[in-house]
Amino acid sequence: MITTATPETKTPTQEFIEYTEIFGTPNYKPLPVVISEAKGVWVKNPEGCKYLDMLSSYSALNHGHRHPAIIKALIDQAKKVTLVSRAFHSDQLGLFLKELSDLTGFGRSLPMNSGTEAVETAIKTARKWGYIKKGLPQGQAEIIVAANNFHGRTVTIVSFSTDEQYRKDFGPLTPGFKVVPFGDAEAIKSAITPNTVAFLVEPIQAEAGILMPPPGYFQKVREICTRNNVLFMLDEIQTGMGRTGKMFAFEHEGVRPDVLILGKALGGGAMPVSAVCASSEILGVYQPGDHGSTFGGNPLACAVARAAIRILKEENLVERSAQMGEYLMNKLRTLKSGYIKEIRGRGLLIGIELHAAAGGARRFCEALMHRGVLCKETHEHVIRLAPPLVITEKEIDWAFSRLKKVLGT
Ligand SMILES: *Cc1c(COP(=O)(O)O)cnc(C)c1O
């Protein structure tokens, strides 16, 4: 029984939030807005108020909400077959893997569902590769990661987080990881031992507050990994699929990783779809039964992901991301706000870092919400702007005028 408020005085929004707070688990602190409908860059609450989505579900909605071709692929496939498990083949899985290989240039992929699962899969891949190809003694494989990383929330992945809150109370943790500062290639060199199998890193640390690496960092990383026979594994779950103005963020750096991890927008904002992409030599270490997932690579997910890949190309969303990102960035740079410490980003992945004296980014996100713009604070002091790549100049102008009011000219 709910007895906390009189039903007739509650709006639908209040009611849905209350249900979530009473019956859910308090592991999130969402902005107090309920989204019950969405199309493109716009979302609507149950009372019919419209908001511009400047978060895109952390870049899972690069194509915008309910892109017609993605919804069509979803519905068409739902009428044929949705799940076969990997006990059998499906037409969609084969086509998806082929098209993903054409997109990434990697010979093989291993499909999973969530991004976290793909990172776990990459870790298992690197370890297995180390035992089979480098002949390491069992149980000794080491993986180097960067400080301030975000790769997901399983016990193994939080074991190498440097965010105390992610690890505390969740031990015992998984051993076999070494942390080096992000952006410091020399530190990787010193951390490598004969047992090192991989260096796992994000091209831009988005969850940490849109932290950019120094120029030339990834070229040095590539060199060090190659010289030491260590796999360079890039987590592009958030930066991939056009977000930064290139299909993949590694294209900005002029290097290719050995292992590419994709998720989020690969599912077109409609299905959880993730994948680990690498060469035949690397993913070829698996044998039947070594690893798997009931839903990984299911035909419904594959049909949606195929549409997601096709639309990025057909609608030139990668170029759009670069153009609209530049347009938004140039506007933001004109802001004369005493609150702003730094603005940084690439393509349509932009962080506005506020001075500590501004009192945290949360209240600005709440003020923006009241003016119809949805974005989210990232850590304490950063406002992340990551709208769907289909956003127009006019819509950016609309959002910018509100940002300008809230951040104070
Ligand atoms: C979101 C994200 C993940 C985790 O993906 P989920 O789908 O939430 O499991 C991992 N790495 C990066 C860089 C991410 O942004």
The ligand as an SDF file (V2000), in Angstrom:
LIG
                    3D

 15 15  0  0  0  0  0  0  0  0999 V2000
   28.6620    2.7270  -20.8440 C   0  0  0  0  0  0  0  0  0  0  0  0
   30.0640    2.2590  -20.8780 C   0  0  0  0  0  0  0  0  0  0  0  0
   30.4030    0.9400  -20.5100 C   0  0  0  0  0  0  0  0  0  0  0  0
   29.3860   -0.0320  -19.9650 C   0  0  0  0  0  0  0  0  0  0  0  0
   28.3520   -0.3010  -20.8690 O   0  0  0  0  0  0  0  0  0  0  0  0
   26.9490   -0.8640  -20.3360 P   0  0  0  0  0  0  0  0  0  0  0  0
   26.1480   -1.0750  -21.5840 O   0  0  0  0  0  0  0  0  0  0  0  0
   26.3780    0.1650  -19.4220 O   0  0  0  0  0  0  0  0  0  0  0  0
   27.2350   -2.1330  -19.6320 O   0  0  0  0  0  0  0  0  0  0  0  0
   31.7310    0.5550  -20.6170 C   0  0  0  0  0  0  0  0  0  0  0  0
   32.6760    1.4080  -21.0620 N   0  0  0  0  0  0  0  0  0  0  0  0
   32.3900    2.6660  -21.4300 C   0  0  0  0  0  0  0  0  0  0  0  0
   33.4780    3.5680  -21.9380 C   0  0  0  0  0  0  0  0  0  0  0  0
   31.0810    3.1480  -21.3260 C   0  0  0  0  0  0  0  0  0  0  0  0
   30.7970    4.4070  -21.6550 O   0  0  0  0  0  0  0  0  0  0  0  0
  1  2  1  0
  2  3  1  0
  2 14  2  0
  3  4  1  0
  3 10  2  0
  4  5  1  0
  5  6  1  0
  6  7  2  0
  6  8  1  0
  6  9  1  0
 10 11  1  0
 11 12  2  0
 12 13  1  0
 12 14  1  0
 14 15  1  0
M  END
$$$$
